[in-house]
Every structure is written in C-alpha cells, then in structure tokens.
Amino acid sequence: MPQVLLDFTPELNERVKFWSSRDNKSPEAFMKNIITEYLEDLEDYEEAAKISEGIRAGDIRTHSWEE
C-alpha cells in the first residue's frame, strides 16, 4: 500500500495524538479517517455546486412540495 509522510508541527502532532486517543484509534487510523471524510465532503460539495449551477442555468428544473 502506498504511504504518505506528513510533516506535522509539534502542536499539530499533539492534537492528533489527543483526538486519536479519545477516539480509541491509532494516530494513523485517525488521520486516514479524517482525510477520507474530508475528501468525501469535497466530492459532495462539487456535486452540489454542479447541481446548483444547473438550477441557476435552467438546465435542472425544481419542483415545489405541492407538485
């Protein structure tokens, strides 16, 4: 499996260790989870932005609750 080396400041390293221990995970598993969630959020944002643009451009029609 490919690996990535992250160069954290001592403060950030301590924060990661603190929160990973509260989550009962290793710092590595904690960071993998955080990065995965962040990327999923970015992908969701991109999809929402495309849909919003389609609505503004009139390419996507919206319906009221009554319809």
CHARMM internal coordinates of N, CA and C (Angstrom, degrees):
IC EDIT
DIST 1 N 1 CA 1.4491
DIST 1 CA 1 C 1.5285
ANGL 1 N 1 CA 1 C 108.53
DIST 1 C 2 N 1.3415
ANGL 1 CA 1 C 2 N 117.56
DIHE 1 N 1 CA 1 C 2 N 133.30
DIST 2 N 2 CA 1.4667
ANGL 1 C 2 N 2 CA 119.86
DIHE 1 CA 1 C 2 N 2 CA 177.98
DIST 2 CA 2 C 1.5267
ANGL 2 N 2 CA 2 C 110.92
DIHE 1 C 2 N 2 CA 2 C -60.99
DIST 2 C 3 N 1.3105
ANGL 2 CA 2 C 3 N 115.11
DIHE 2 N 2 CA 2 C 3 N 149.08
DIST 3 N 3 CA 1.4548
ANGL 2 C 3 N 3 CA 120.66
DIHE 2 CA 2 C 3 N 3 CA 179.50
DIST 3 CA 3 C 1.5231
ANGL 3 N 3 CA 3 C 110.04
DIHE 2 C 3 N 3 CA 3 C -121.56
DIST 3 C 4 N 1.3246
ANGL 3 CA 3 C 4 N 114.64
DIHE 3 N 3 CA 3 C 4 N 155.18
DIST 4 N 4 CA 1.4574
ANGL 3 C 4 N 4 CA 122.20
DIHE 3 CA 3 C 4 N 4 CA 177.82
DIST 4 CA 4 C 1.5205
ANGL 4 N 4 CA 4 C 107.29
DIHE 3 C 4 N 4 CA 4 C -126.81
DIST 4 C 5 N 1.2982
ANGL 4 CA 4 C 5 N 116.01
DIHE 4 N 4 CA 4 C 5 N 136.98
DIST 5 N 5 CA 1.4570
ANGL 4 C 5 N 5 CA 120.83
DIHE 4 CA 4 C 5 N 5 CA 176.50
DIST 5 CA 5 C 1.5227
ANGL 5 N 5 CA 5 C 108.12
DIHE 4 C 5 N 5 CA 5 C -104.37
DIST 5 C 6 N 1.3295
ANGL 5 CA 5 C 6 N 115.65
DIHE 5 N 5 CA 5 C 6 N 122.13
DIST 6 N 6 CA 1.4598
ANGL 5 C 6 N 6 CA 120.90
DIHE 5 CA 5 C 6 N 6 CA 178.93
DIST 6 CA 6 C 1.5222
ANGL 6 N 6 CA 6 C 108.71
DIHE 5 C 6 N 6 CA 6 C -108.46
DIST 6 C 7 N 1.3052
ANGL 6 CA 6 C 7 N 116.55
DIHE 6 N 6 CA 6 C 7 N 130.26
DIST 7 N 7 CA 1.4605
ANGL 6 C 7 N 7 CA 122.21
DIHE 6 CA 6 C 7 N 7 CA -178.97
DIST 7 CA 7 C 1.5221
ANGL 7 N 7 CA 7 C 108.22
DIHE 6 C 7 N 7 CA 7 C -99.94
DIST 7 C 8 N 1.3393
ANGL 7 CA 7 C 8 N 116.30
DIHE 7 N 7 CA 7 C 8 N 93.93
DIST 8 N 8 CA 1.4541
ANGL 7 C 8 N 8 CA 121.94
DIHE 7 CA 7 C 8 N 8 CA -178.18
DIST 8 CA 8 C 1.5183
ANGL 8 N 8 CA 8 C 111.07
DIHE 7 C 8 N 8 CA 8 C -88.06
DIST 8 C 9 N 1.3197
ANGL 8 CA 8 C 9 N 115.06
DIHE 8 N 8 CA 8 C 9 N 149.73
DIST 9 N 9 CA 1.4581
ANGL 8 C 9 N 9 CA 119.09
DIHE 8 CA 8 C 9 N 9 CA 168.71
DIST 9 CA 9 C 1.5270
ANGL 9 N 9 CA 9 C 107.21
DIHE 8 C 9 N 9 CA 9 C -68.80
DIST 9 C 10 N 1.3133
ANGL 9 CA 9 C 10 N 117.95
DIHE 9 N 9 CA 9 C 10 N 158.39
DIST 10 N 10 CA 1.4715
ANGL 9 C 10 N 10 CA 118.86
DIHE 9 CA 9 C 10 N 10 CA 177.27
DIST 10 CA 10 C 1.5380
ANGL 10 N 10 CA 10 C 112.40
DIHE 9 C 10 N 10 CA 10 C -56.45
DIST 10 C 11 N 1.3165
ANGL 10 CA 10 C 11 N 116.90
DIHE 10 N 10 CA 10 C 11 N -38.20
DIST 11 N 11 CA 1.4695
ANGL 10 C 11 N 11 CA 120.30
DIHE 10 CA 10 C 11 N 11 CA 179.25
DIST 11 CA 11 C 1.5287
ANGL 11 N 11 CA 11 C 111.12
DIHE 10 C 11 N 11 CA 11 C -63.34
DIST 11 C 12 N 1.3209
ANGL 11 CA 11 C 12 N 116.82
DIHE 11 N 11 CA 11 C 12 N -46.42
DIST 12 N 12 CA 1.4673
ANGL 11 C 12 N 12 CA 119.80
DIHE 11 CA 11 C 12 N 12 CA 179.97
DIST 12 CA 12 C 1.5252
ANGL 12 N 12 CA 12 C 110.58
DIHE 11 C 12 N 12 CA 12 C -65.19
DIST 12 C 13 N 1.3046
ANGL 12 CA 12 C 13 N 116.97
DIHE 12 N 12 CA 12 C 13 N -39.36
DIST 13 N 13 CA 1.4647
ANGL 12 C 13 N 13 CA 120.48
DIHE 12 CA 12 C 13 N 13 CA 178.21
DIST 13 CA 13 C 1.5315
ANGL 13 N 13 CA 13 C 110.62
DIHE 12 C 13 N 13 CA 13 C -60.05
DIST 13 C 14 N 1.3266
ANGL 13 CA 13 C 14 N 116.93
DIHE 13 N 13 CA 13 C 14 N -42.46
DIST 14 N 14 CA 1.4654
ANGL 13 C 14 N 14 CA 120.87
DIHE 13 CA 13 C 14 N 14 CA 178.51
DIST 14 CA 14 C 1.5259
ANGL 14 N 14 CA 14 C 111.34
DIHE 13 C 14 N 14 CA 14 C -65.19
DIST 14 C 15 N 1.3126
ANGL 14 CA 14 C 15 N 116.29
DIHE 14 N 14 CA 14 C 15 N -38.76
DIST 15 N 15 CA 1.4676
ANGL 14 C 15 N 15 CA 120.07
DIHE 14 CA 14 C 15 N 15 CA 178.00
DIST 15 CA 15 C 1.5174
ANGL 15 N 15 CA 15 C 110.90
DIHE 14 C 15 N 15 CA 15 C -63.89
DIST 15 C 16 N 1.3243
ANGL 15 CA 15 C 16 N 116.89
DIHE 15 N 15 CA 15 C 16 N -43.59
DIST 16 N 16 CA 1.4620
ANGL 15 C 16 N 16 CA 120.80
DIHE 15 CA 15 C 16 N 16 CA 178.41
DIST 16 CA 16 C 1.5277
ANGL 16 N 16 CA 16 C 110.15
DIHE 15 C 16 N 16 CA 16 C -62.76
DIST 16 C 17 N 1.3232
ANGL 16 CA 16 C 17 N 117.14
DIHE 16 N 16 CA 16 C 17 N -45.13
DIST 17 N 17 CA 1.4625
ANGL 16 C 17 N 17 CA 120.18
DIHE 16 CA 16 C 17 N 17 CA 179.27
DIST 17 CA 17 C 1.5315
ANGL 17 N 17 CA 17 C 110.82
DIHE 16 C 17 N 17 CA 17 C -61.59
DIST 17 C 18 N 1.3400
ANGL 17 CA 17 C 18 N 116.91
DIHE 17 N 17 CA 17 C 18 N -41.88
DIST 18 N 18 CA 1.4612
ANGL 17 C 18 N 18 CA 120.99
DIHE 17 CA 17 C 18 N 18 CA 179.54
DIST 18 CA 18 C 1.5270
ANGL 18 N 18 CA 18 C 111.17
DIHE 17 C 18 N 18 CA 18 C -60.48
DIST 18 C 19 N 1.3370
ANGL 18 CA 18 C 19 N 115.86
DIHE 18 N 18 CA 18 C 19 N -53.59
DIST 19 N 19 CA 1.4597
ANGL 18 C 19 N 19 CA 119.34
DIHE 18 CA 18 C 19 N 19 CA -175.31
DIST 19 CA 19 C 1.5226
ANGL 19 N 19 CA 19 C 112.38
DIHE 18 C 19 N 19 CA 19 C -71.05
DIST 19 C 20 N 1.3108
ANGL 19 CA 19 C 20 N 118.39
DIHE 19 N 19 CA 19 C 20 N -34.15
DIST 20 N 20 CA 1.4617
ANGL 19 C 20 N 20 CA 119.75
DIHE 19 CA 19 C 20 N 20 CA 178.13
DIST 20 CA 20 C 1.5282
ANGL 20 N 20 CA 20 C 110.40
DIHE 19 C 20 N 20 CA 20 C -66.25
DIST 20 C 21 N 1.3291
ANGL 20 CA 20 C 21 N 117.07
DIHE 20 N 20 CA 20 C 21 N -37.62
DIST 21 N 21 CA 1.4587
ANGL 20 C 21 N 21 CA 119.45
DIHE 20 CA 20 C 21 N 21 CA 178.66
DIST 21 CA 21 C 1.5334
ANGL 21 N 21 CA 21 C 110.51
DIHE 20 C 21 N 21 CA 21 C -68.48
DIST 21 C 22 N 1.3165
ANGL 21 CA 21 C 22 N 117.46
DIHE 21 N 21 CA 21 C 22 N -35.86
DIST 22 N 22 CA 1.4737
ANGL 21 C 22 N 22 CA 120.34
DIHE 21 CA 21 C 22 N 22 CA 176.97
DIST 22 CA 22 C 1.5190
ANGL 22 N 22 CA 22 C 111.01
DIHE 21 C 22 N 22 CA 22 C -67.46
DIST 22 C 23 N 1.3238
ANGL 22 CA 22 C 23 N 116.38
DIHE 22 N 22 CA 22 C 23 N -26.15
DIST 23 N 23 CA 1.4634
ANGL 22 C 23 N 23 CA 122.11
DIHE 22 CA 22 C 23 N 23 CA 179.77
DIST 23 CA 23 C 1.5306
ANGL 23 N 23 CA 23 C 111.24
DIHE 22 C 23 N 23 CA 23 C -93.80
DIST 23 C 24 N 1.3385
ANGL 23 CA 23 C 24 N 115.84
DIHE 23 N 23 CA 23 C 24 N 3.06
DIST 24 N 24 CA 1.4709
ANGL 23 C 24 N 24 CA 122.60
DIHE 23 CA 23 C 24 N 24 CA -178.74
DIST 24 CA 24 C 1.5310
ANGL 24 N 24 CA 24 C 112.42
DIHE 23 C 24 N 24 CA 24 C 54.84
DIST 24 C 25 N 1.3189
ANGL 24 CA 24 C 25 N 115.63
DIHE 24 N 24 CA 24 C 25 N 42.42
DIST 25 N 25 CA 1.4600
ANGL 24 C 25 N 25 CA 121.76
DIHE 24 CA 24 C 25 N 25 CA 178.15
DIST 25 CA 25 C 1.5137
ANGL 25 N 25 CA 25 C 109.05
DIHE 24 C 25 N 25 CA 25 C -129.09
DIST 25 C 26 N 1.3094
ANGL 25 CA 25 C 26 N 115.15
DIHE 25 N 25 CA 25 C 26 N 158.89
DIST 26 N 26 CA 1.4628
ANGL 25 C 26 N 26 CA 118.83
DIHE 25 CA 25 C 26 N 26 CA 172.22
DIST 26 CA 26 C 1.5260
ANGL 26 N 26 CA 26 C 107.39
DIHE 25 C 26 N 26 CA 26 C -70.60
DIST 26 C 27 N 1.3348
ANGL 26 CA 26 C 27 N 117.23
DIHE 26 N 26 CA 26 C 27 N 155.65
DIST 27 N 27 CA 1.4689
ANGL 26 C 27 N 27 CA 118.51
DIHE 26 CA 26 C 27 N 27 CA 176.32
DIST 27 CA 27 C 1.5327
ANGL 27 N 27 CA 27 C 112.42
DIHE 26 C 27 N 27 CA 27 C -56.38
DIST 27 C 28 N 1.3304
ANGL 27 CA 27 C 28 N 116.48
DIHE 27 N 27 CA 27 C 28 N -35.74
DIST 28 N 28 CA 1.4658
ANGL 27 C 28 N 28 CA 120.06
DIHE 27 CA 27 C 28 N 28 CA -179.88
DIST 28 CA 28 C 1.5234
ANGL 28 N 28 CA 28 C 111.21
DIHE 27 C 28 N 28 CA 28 C -65.93
DIST 28 C 29 N 1.3425
ANGL 28 CA 28 C 29 N 116.82
DIHE 28 N 28 CA 28 C 29 N -46.27
DIST 29 N 29 CA 1.4654
ANGL 28 C 29 N 29 CA 120.35
DIHE 28 CA 28 C 29 N 29 CA 179.19
DIST 29 CA 29 C 1.5256
ANGL 29 N 29 CA 29 C 110.54
DIHE 28 C 29 N 29 CA 29 C -65.46
DIST 29 C 30 N 1.3248
ANGL 29 CA 29 C 30 N 116.59
DIHE 29 N 29 CA 29 C 30 N -38.47
DIST 30 N 30 CA 1.4589
ANGL 29 C 30 N 30 CA 121.81
DIHE 29 CA 29 C 30 N 30 CA 178.45
DIST 30 CA 30 C 1.5252
ANGL 30 N 30 CA 30 C 110.57
DIHE 29 C 30 N 30 CA 30 C -61.05
DIST 30 C 31 N 1.3273
ANGL 30 CA 30 C 31 N 117.53
DIHE 30 N 30 CA 30 C 31 N -48.04
DIST 31 N 31 CA 1.4616
ANGL 30 C 31 N 31 CA 121.26
DIHE 30 CA 30 C 31 N 31 CA -179.55
DIST 31 CA 31 C 1.5233
ANGL 31 N 31 CA 31 C 111.42
DIHE 30 C 31 N 31 CA 31 C -65.81
DIST 31 C 32 N 1.3268
ANGL 31 CA 31 C 32 N 117.18
DIHE 31 N 31 CA 31 C 32 N -38.44
DIST 32 N 32 CA 1.4646
ANGL 31 C 32 N 32 CA 120.41
DIHE 31 CA 31 C 32 N 32 CA 177.71
DIST 32 CA 32 C 1.5292
ANGL 32 N 32 CA 32 C 109.75
DIHE 31 C 32 N 32 CA 32 C -60.85
DIST 32 C 33 N 1.3260
ANGL 32 CA 32 C 33 N 116.18
DIHE 32 N 32 CA 32 C 33 N -42.60
DIST 33 N 33 CA 1.4538
ANGL 32 C 33 N 33 CA 121.02
DIHE 32 CA 32 C 33 N 33 CA 178.93
DIST 33 CA 33 C 1.5260
ANGL 33 N 33 CA 33 C 111.03
DIHE 32 C 33 N 33 CA 33 C -64.77
DIST 33 C 34 N 1.3158
ANGL 33 CA 33 C 34 N 117.14
DIHE 33 N 33 CA 33 C 34 N -44.47
DIST 34 N 34 CA 1.4706
ANGL 33 C 34 N 34 CA 120.93
DIHE 33 CA 33 C 34 N 34 CA 179.92
DIST 34 CA 34 C 1.5342
ANGL 34 N 34 CA 34 C 110.86
DIHE 33 C 34 N 34 CA 34 C -62.30
DIST 34 C 35 N 1.3099
ANGL 34 CA 34 C 35 N 116.82
DIHE 34 N 34 CA 34 C 35 N -45.09
DIST 35 N 35 CA 1.4662
ANGL 34 C 35 N 35 CA 120.38
DIHE 34 CA 34 C 35 N 35 CA -178.96
DIST 35 CA 35 C 1.5193
ANGL 35 N 35 CA 35 C 110.37
DIHE 34 C 35 N 35 CA 35 C -65.15
DIST 35 C 36 N 1.3245
ANGL 35 CA 35 C 36 N 117.04
DIHE 35 N 35 CA 35 C 36 N -41.77
DIST 36 N 36 CA 1.4677
ANGL 35 C 36 N 36 CA 121.14
DIHE 35 CA 35 C 36 N 36 CA 178.35
DIST 36 CA 36 C 1.5223
ANGL 36 N 36 CA 36 C 110.77
DIHE 35 C 36 N 36 CA 36 C -60.86
DIST 36 C 37 N 1.3236
ANGL 36 CA 36 C 37 N 117.33
DIHE 36 N 36 CA 36 C 37 N -47.19
DIST 37 N 37 CA 1.4642
ANGL 36 C 37 N 37 CA 120.90
DIHE 36 CA 36 C 37 N 37 CA 179.39
DIST 37 CA 37 C 1.5257
ANGL 37 N 37 CA 37 C 111.53
DIHE 36 C 37 N 37 CA 37 C -63.23
DIST 37 C 38 N 1.3306
ANGL 37 CA 37 C 38 N 116.92
DIHE 37 N 37 CA 37 C 38 N -40.10
DIST 38 N 38 CA 1.4602
ANGL 37 C 38 N 38 CA 120.75
DIHE 37 CA 37 C 38 N 38 CA 179.77
DIST 38 CA 38 C 1.5289
ANGL 38 N 38 CA 38 C 110.69
DIHE 37 C 38 N 38 CA 38 C -63.59
DIST 38 C 39 N 1.3139
ANGL 38 CA 38 C 39 N 116.76
DIHE 38 N 38 CA 38 C 39 N -44.02
DIST 39 N 39 CA 1.4651
ANGL 38 C 39 N 39 CA 120.03
DIHE 38 CA 38 C 39 N 39 CA 179.35
DIST 39 CA 39 C 1.5211
ANGL 39 N 39 CA 39 C 111.32
DIHE 38 C 39 N 39 CA 39 C -65.01
DIST 39 C 40 N 1.3336
ANGL 39 CA 39 C 40 N 117.38
DIHE 39 N 39 CA 39 C 40 N -39.29
DIST 40 N 40 CA 1.4607
ANGL 39 C 40 N 40 CA 120.36
DIHE 39 CA 39 C 40 N 40 CA 176.40
DIST 40 CA 40 C 1.5257
ANGL 40 N 40 CA 40 C 110.73
DIHE 39 C 40 N 40 CA 40 C -63.18
DIST 40 C 41 N 1.3263
ANGL 40 CA 40 C 41 N 117.13
DIHE 40 N 40 CA 40 C 41 N -39.96
DIST 41 N 41 CA 1.4669
ANGL 40 C 41 N 41 CA 120.74
DIHE 40 CA 40 C 41 N 41 CA 176.73
DIST 41 CA 41 C 1.5264
ANGL 41 N 41 CA 41 C 111.28
DIHE 40 C 41 N 41 CA 41 C -62.66
DIST 41 C 42 N 1.3380
ANGL 41 CA 41 C 42 N 117.06
DIHE 41 N 41 CA 41 C 42 N -42.05
DIST 42 N 42 CA 1.4689
ANGL 41 C 42 N 42 CA 120.47
DIHE 41 CA 41 C 42 N 42 CA 177.39
DIST 42 CA 42 C 1.5246
ANGL 42 N 42 CA 42 C 111.43
DIHE 41 C 42 N 42 CA 42 C -61.63
DIST 42 C 43 N 1.3240
ANGL 42 CA 42 C 43 N 116.09
DIHE 42 N 42 CA 42 C 43 N -42.38
DIST 43 N 43 CA 1.4646
ANGL 42 C 43 N 43 CA 120.40
DIHE 42 CA 42 C 43 N 43 CA 179.62
DIST 43 CA 43 C 1.5239
ANGL 43 N 43 CA 43 C 110.87
DIHE 42 C 43 N 43 CA 43 C -65.87
DIST 43 C 44 N 1.3383
ANGL 43 CA 43 C 44 N 117.30
DIHE 43 N 43 CA 43 C 44 N -40.40
DIST 44 N 44 CA 1.4653
ANGL 43 C 44 N 44 CA 120.82
DIHE 43 CA 43 C 44 N 44 CA 176.78
DIST 44 CA 44 C 1.5252
ANGL 44 N 44 CA 44 C 110.48
DIHE 43 C 44 N 44 CA 44 C -63.22
DIST 44 C 45 N 1.3368
ANGL 44 CA 44 C 45 N 116.61
DIHE 44 N 44 CA 44 C 45 N -41.28
DIST 45 N 45 CA 1.4585
ANGL 44 C 45 N 45 CA 120.81
DIHE 44 CA 44 C 45 N 45 CA 178.82
DIST 45 CA 45 C 1.5331
ANGL 45 N 45 CA 45 C 110.66
DIHE 44 C 45 N 45 CA 45 C -61.57
DIST 45 C 46 N 1.3211
ANGL 45 CA 45 C 46 N 116.47
DIHE 45 N 45 CA 45 C 46 N -45.45
DIST 46 N 46 CA 1.4698
ANGL 45 C 46 N 46 CA 120.31
DIHE 45 CA 45 C 46 N 46 CA -179.55
DIST 46 CA 46 C 1.5305
ANGL 46 N 46 CA 46 C 110.71
DIHE 45 C 46 N 46 CA 46 C -60.15
DIST 46 C 47 N 1.3264
ANGL 46 CA 46 C 47 N 116.88
DIHE 46 N 46 CA 46 C 47 N -42.76
DIST 47 N 47 CA 1.4644
ANGL 46 C 47 N 47 CA 120.64
DIHE 46 CA 46 C 47 N 47 CA 179.23
DIST 47 CA 47 C 1.5279
ANGL 47 N 47 CA 47 C 110.66
DIHE 46 C 47 N 47 CA 47 C -64.66
DIST 47 C 48 N 1.3264
ANGL 47 CA 47 C 48 N 116.91
DIHE 47 N 47 CA 47 C 48 N -43.13
DIST 48 N 48 CA 1.4660
ANGL 47 C 48 N 48 CA 120.66
DIHE 47 CA 47 C 48 N 48 CA 178.81
DIST 48 CA 48 C 1.5281
ANGL 48 N 48 CA 48 C 111.09
DIHE 47 C 48 N 48 CA 48 C -64.06
DIST 48 C 49 N 1.3223
ANGL 48 CA 48 C 49 N 116.87
DIHE 48 N 48 CA 48 C 49 N -38.98
DIST 49 N 49 CA 1.4665
ANGL 48 C 49 N 49 CA 120.45
DIHE 48 CA 48 C 49 N 49 CA 178.79
DIST 49 CA 49 C 1.5283
ANGL 49 N 49 CA 49 C 110.60
DIHE 48 C 49 N 49 CA 49 C -64.33
DIST 49 C 50 N 1.3300
ANGL 49 CA 49 C 50 N 117.31
DIHE 49 N 49 CA 49 C 50 N -40.18
DIST 50 N 50 CA 1.4806
ANGL 49 C 50 N 50 CA 120.66
DIHE 49 CA 49 C 50 N 50 CA 178.00
DIST 50 CA 50 C 1.5247
ANGL 50 N 50 CA 50 C 110.69
DIHE 49 C 50 N 50 CA 50 C -63.84
DIST 50 C 51 N 1.3166
ANGL 50 CA 50 C 51 N 116.29
DIHE 50 N 50 CA 50 C 51 N -42.83
DIST 51 N 51 CA 1.4641
ANGL 50 C 51 N 51 CA 119.95
DIHE 50 CA 50 C 51 N 51 CA 179.44
DIST 51 CA 51 C 1.5192
ANGL 51 N 51 CA 51 C 110.18
DIHE 50 C 51 N 51 CA 51 C -65.40
DIST 51 C 52 N 1.3184
ANGL 51 CA 51 C 52 N 117.88
DIHE 51 N 51 CA 51 C 52 N -44.46
DIST 52 N 52 CA 1.4678
ANGL 51 C 52 N 52 CA 121.17
DIHE 51 CA 51 C 52 N 52 CA 178.57
DIST 52 CA 52 C 1.5195
ANGL 52 N 52 CA 52 C 110.95
DIHE 51 C 52 N 52 CA 52 C -59.44
DIST 52 C 53 N 1.3111
ANGL 52 CA 52 C 53 N 116.69
DIHE 52 N 52 CA 52 C 53 N -42.78
DIST 53 N 53 CA 1.4623
ANGL 52 C 53 N 53 CA 120.20
DIHE 52 CA 52 C 53 N 53 CA 178.80
DIST 53 CA 53 C 1.5205
ANGL 53 N 53 CA 53 C 110.38
DIHE 52 C 53 N 53 CA 53 C -64.60
DIST 53 C 54 N 1.3138
ANGL 53 CA 53 C 54 N 117.26
DIHE 53 N 53 CA 53 C 54 N -39.91
DIST 54 N 54 CA 1.4613
ANGL 53 C 54 N 54 CA 120.46
DIHE 53 CA 53 C 54 N 54 CA 177.31
DIST 54 CA 54 C 1.5168
ANGL 54 N 54 CA 54 C 112.39
DIHE 53 C 54 N 54 CA 54 C -62.77
DIST 54 C 55 N 1.3185
ANGL 54 CA 54 C 55 N 117.00
DIHE 54 N 54 CA 54 C 55 N -38.24
DIST 55 N 55 CA 1.4651
ANGL 54 C 55 N 55 CA 121.01
DIHE 54 CA 54 C 55 N 55 CA 177.18
DIST 55 CA 55 C 1.5185
ANGL 55 N 55 CA 55 C 110.01
DIHE 54 C 55 N 55 CA 55 C -66.31
DIST 55 C 56 N 1.3521
ANGL 55 CA 55 C 56 N 116.49
DIHE 55 N 55 CA 55 C 56 N -46.63
DIST 56 N 56 CA 1.4726
ANGL 55 C 56 N 56 CA 120.10
DIHE 55 CA 55 C 56 N 56 CA 179.55
DIST 56 CA 56 C 1.5219
ANGL 56 N 56 CA 56 C 111.66
DIHE 55 C 56 N 56 CA 56 C -61.29
DIST 56 C 57 N 1.3345
ANGL 56 CA 56 C 57 N 116.41
DIHE 56 N 56 CA 56 C 57 N -37.75
DIST 57 N 57 CA 1.4662
ANGL 56 C 57 N 57 CA 120.40
DIHE 56 CA 56 C 57 N 57 CA -178.17
DIST 57 CA 57 C 1.5235
ANGL 57 N 57 CA 57 C 112.06
DIHE 56 C 57 N 57 CA 57 C -78.69
DIST 57 C 58 N 1.3247
ANGL 57 CA 57 C 58 N 116.78
DIHE 57 N 57 CA 57 C 58 N -9.61
DIST 58 N 58 CA 1.4611
ANGL 57 C 58 N 58 CA 119.75
DIHE 57 CA 57 C 58 N 58 CA -179.21
DIST 58 CA 58 C 1.5128
ANGL 58 N 58 CA 58 C 113.22
DIHE 57 C 58 N 58 CA 58 C 85.35
DIST 58 C 59 N 1.3049
ANGL 58 CA 58 C 59 N 118.00
DIHE 58 N 58 CA 58 C 59 N 6.72
DIST 59 N 59 CA 1.4639
ANGL 58 C 59 N 59 CA 121.52
DIHE 58 CA 58 C 59 N 59 CA 179.58
DIST 59 CA 59 C 1.5269
ANGL 59 N 59 CA 59 C 112.08
DIHE 58 C 59 N 59 CA 59 C -79.50
DIST 59 C 60 N 1.3202
ANGL 59 CA 59 C 60 N 116.41
DIHE 59 N 59 CA 59 C 60 N -22.68
DIST 60 N 60 CA 1.4617
ANGL 59 C 60 N 60 CA 121.69
DIHE 59 CA 59 C 60 N 60 CA 179.19
DIST 60 CA 60 C 1.5215
ANGL 60 N 60 CA 60 C 107.24
DIHE 59 C 60 N 60 CA 60 C -121.02
DIST 60 C 61 N 1.3036
ANGL 60 CA 60 C 61 N 115.49
DIHE 60 N 60 CA 60 C 61 N 126.61
DIST 61 N 61 CA 1.4605
ANGL 60 C 61 N 61 CA 120.12
DIHE 60 CA 60 C 61 N 61 CA -178.75
DIST 61 CA 61 C 1.5230
ANGL 61 N 61 CA 61 C 108.62
DIHE 60 C 61 N 61 CA 61 C -94.74
DIST 61 C 62 N 1.3163
ANGL 61 CA 61 C 62 N 115.13
DIHE 61 N 61 CA 61 C 62 N 140.39
DIST 62 N 62 CA 1.4651
ANGL 61 C 62 N 62 CA 120.13
DIHE 61 CA 61 C 62 N 62 CA 175.80
DIST 62 CA 62 C 1.5189
ANGL 62 N 62 CA 62 C 108.91
DIHE 61 C 62 N 62 CA 62 C -104.87
DIST 62 C 63 N 1.3063
ANGL 62 CA 62 C 63 N 115.90
DIHE 62 N 62 CA 62 C 63 N 160.55
DIST 63 N 63 CA 1.4553
ANGL 62 C 63 N 63 CA 122.13
DIHE 62 CA 62 C 63 N 63 CA -179.43
DIST 63 CA 63 C 1.5216
ANGL 63 N 63 CA 63 C 109.22
DIHE 62 C 63 N 63 CA 63 C -127.92
DIST 63 C 64 N 1.3147
ANGL 63 CA 63 C 64 N 115.26
DIHE 63 N 63 CA 63 C 64 N 141.63
DIST 64 N 64 CA 1.4626
ANGL 63 C 64 N 64 CA 118.51
DIHE 63 CA 63 C 64 N 64 CA 175.48
DIST 64 CA 64 C 1.5172
ANGL 64 N 64 CA 64 C 109.07
DIHE 63 C 64 N 64 CA 64 C -74.83
DIST 64 C 65 N 1.3174
ANGL 64 CA 64 C 65 N 115.96
DIHE 64 N 64 CA 64 C 65 N 164.67
DIST 65 N 65 CA 1.4655
ANGL 64 C 65 N 65 CA 120.59
DIHE 64 CA 64 C 65 N 65 CA 179.78
DIST 65 CA 65 C 1.5358
ANGL 65 N 65 CA 65 C 110.70
DIHE 64 C 65 N 65 CA 65 C -60.15
DIST 65 C 66 N 1.3329
ANGL 65 CA 65 C 66 N 116.98
DIHE 65 N 65 CA 65 C 66 N -35.42
DIST 66 N 66 CA 1.4621
ANGL 65 C 66 N 66 CA 120.78
DIHE 65 CA 65 C 66 N 66 CA -178.61
DIST 66 CA 66 C 1.5313
ANGL 66 N 66 CA 66 C 112.21
DIHE 65 C 66 N 66 CA 66 C -68.65
DIST 66 C 67 N 1.3248
ANGL 66 CA 66 C 67 N 117.33
DIHE 66 N 66 CA 66 C 67 N -27.27
DIST 67 N 67 CA 1.4614
ANGL 66 C 67 N 67 CA 120.54
DIHE 66 CA 66 C 67 N 67 CA -179.42
DIST 67 CA 67 C 1.4940
ANGL 67 N 67 CA 67 C 108.24
DIHE 66 C 67 N 67 CA 67 C -71.86
END
COOR INIT
IC SEED 1 N 1 CA 1 C
IC BUILD
